[in-house]
């Protein structure tokens, strides 16, 4: 983490211009950094490029790239005749230009590959991919029935007092249910395993924030300010899709994928004194 102090002569500048000048970057790069929720002013996350700085303000930002470069090879965790489970790294879209789906098609030489569901850009983990149109259409029907076992590993702010809890607060008027099981805790953070019955947008992040235990590193729904510098060092939301299991709609038993915790997640656990999990 790089800490910059605004001088008297720099007072009145916008945050975007300040970063561009101090970091010797273009204004576009500076704005990307702000949009990625990687900039803190006086330890408060600021996402407005036109935020006016005052003399003496401290600006914290990461010095490495905002998002990891796309890997040369997407790791395939498991595959069958009709499906495969891909290990999505953080910083990569599930679909779209430059996304996992596009990269995997080129890597495998299979233009029909299609992601069955999505993970947020900064969420890592297990992603199911269909290898044909028929396989895609059939498995989408399974997802609609909610007979899909989805498990996530997550690091949240604060100490979870209960060993297990269920959150069923509706989201945008739609039913949503999240089951949380505590794995390990300190006074500052908790490592938990989460199972979701529904798949609403940002469901886990919103539900955990609603009980005052937001996901560590979540710049949208999580902490906006902190006196603990460790929280500012976390590069992304610590949310990982670890397991996915469902009936194979093509008639071959069960589909199961498991993704181990990535290196950045393990480093974050160590940062907060949770060691190896």
PyMOL commands that set and color helices and strands:
alter all, ss='L'
color gray80, all
select helices_A, chain A and resi 8-10+15-23+27-35+100-108+133-144+203-210+229-233+263-271
alter helices_A, ss='H'
color red, helices_A
select strands_A, chain A and resi 2-5+39-41+44-45+58-61+75-79+83-88+114-115+124-130+148-157+164-167+178-185+189-196+239-247+254-258
alter strands_A, ss='S'
color yellow, strands_A
deselect
rebuild
show_as cartoon
